[in-house]
Amino acid sequence: MIHGDDAGRRRQSAIYVDGARGVRPRVPVAPAALEAAAARVLPPDAHAYLAGGAGQERTMAADRAGFAARRLVPRVLRDVSARDTTVTLFGRTLPAPVFTCPIGVLELAHPEADVAVGRAAARHGIPMTFSSQASIAMETVAAAMGDAPRWFQLYFSRSRALVESFVARAERCGCEAIVLTLDTTMLGWRPRDLDLASLPFLQGMGLAQYTSDPVFARLAEEVRRAPAPPAGSVTAAALATLAAQARRHPGGTLGNVASGRARAAVRTFVETYSNPALSWDDVAWLRTLTRLPLVLKGILHPDDARRAVDAGVDAIQVSTHGGRQVDGAIGAMAALPAVVAAVAGRVPVLLDSGVRSGADVALAVAQGATAVGIGRPWVWGLALAGEAGVHQVLADVVAEFDLTMGLAGCRTVAELREATLA
């Protein structure tokens, strides 16, 4: 675990000392080089899903432009030899204001998928946000993490019974917050995936939270027993898809094909996954369902932030879903100041989308974020080196945050929040 006093210099020194022995970092440190290296090893459909955004990807560009638009104004001669990067959130003291964003279908990047991420995050004491679209069930990942912090990201499906089951499971496996994603009531228009006609869920990927759930199993069994819709033409690709679904579904592949269970599970997911009717009434119901802290993820407008606080939520997460949902939306960093002002300190404000480095984390904190989510960089680390790659990316982010904070003349995260921005 690399955090606390002088974490940045210790991490930096370790890299240079290893270099003197002929050992270089497992994955590239520079964000652009890291992504480029992952693109070279990932299959085209996997890279398209993990790297792509909505439409012309203007919101992805806006997310990055938001960081470029703000500048720290460092202060000097402040004795930053002793620094404290810790923050307290949801009753936990965290080593840095950093958490992992929920990213689904991690089997596209590495076979160990969510477990590799959980172990790496646990080594740092950084909260992992379990995805609803995980490749490995939350119980398995939680067991691999010990008592390390973890949150659960919830997609509010069309079945309230399934939502209730997911929340209960998250509580039982030690999740410390429920993060309700608001911006994916429908799937965004993603040309990279559309050009390849590729959606991993139809291959049975990213469904582990569902196929391990008793309520979903009941729903899928009802679908399996109901009259099936007319089948399309039988092609080699269709047969390969059926085999892929069966291989990834719990149980034996041949039995899954013969029984139709795997196909029914995919159909059930498609029919229940998104909920365009999601409203504030659903948030109110969810608030009564659990005592865990409730985070609303995907808020960009200050009026929505005010209403969320009035509805009794425990945190706001400013997010564009990594630019994957609405093309041409405001970037997360550009939206952050107005949301922070609207919340007026009543609840923490988190941020994700466009974050690539520890310096980005520092900029977001200086602009009012309580903690900052990082996503794609550790996915590239996962693709390149599994758990070790995720561990290094998180170590690098925390180390750069610490150094940036100190070099800006700040000894604590609280001082960084008061830093001058230009």
Number of C-alpha atoms within 10 A of each C-alpha: 15 19 23 18 16 19 22 25 14 13 18 15 12 13 14 14 12 12 12 10 8 8 11 13 14 13 22 20 16 13 16 11 12 20 22 12 17 22 19 11 14 18 12 13 18 21 21 20 22 22 16 19 26 23 19 16 20 19 27 28 18 24 25 20 16 20 21 12 11 16 12 18 12 15 13 12 6 12 11 18 9 12 21 21 25 19 18 13 14 14 9 13 14 22 20 26 25 27 25 23 24 23 21 23 25 26 19 22 23 20 15 15 23 30 24 23 29 30 23 27 26 22 17 19 24 24 24 29 26 30 26 25 23 24 26 26 22 27 16 13 22 25 15 17 22 13 12 20 23 28 26 27 27 24 21 27 19 18 17 14 13 21 19 16 16 26 21 14 17 24 18 11 17 19 26 22 24 28 25 20 21 21 21 19 18 13 14 16 16 20 17 21 21 12 10 12 10 15 14 18 17 19 21 26 23 25 25 21 20 24 22 16 15 13 18 23 18 13 18 23 16 13 19 19 11 10 8 10 6 6 6 7 7 8 9 9 9 12 11 12 16 20 20 19 26 26 19 20 23 14 12 11 17 12 13 21 18 10 12 18 23 29 25 23 27 21 17 20 22 12 14 16 19 18 17 14 12 16 10 12 10 12 20 14 11 20 18 9 13 15 12 18 18 22 26 27 24 24 23 23 15 18 13 17 25 18 14 22 17 11 14 16 19 20 25 30 28 29 28 29 25 27 27 25 23 24 21 16 17 21 26 32 32 20 21 26 16 17 24 24 13 18 23 12 10 13 17 19 25 26 31 29 27 29 25 22 21 25 21 23 30 27 27 27 24 23 22 23 26 25 24 26 24 26 18 21 24 26 27 30 29 31 26 25 18 22 23 17 25 26 24 22 30 27 24 20 23 30 27 23 26 31 22 22 31 27 15 21 20 27 21 18 24 16 13 24 19 13 22 14 13 8
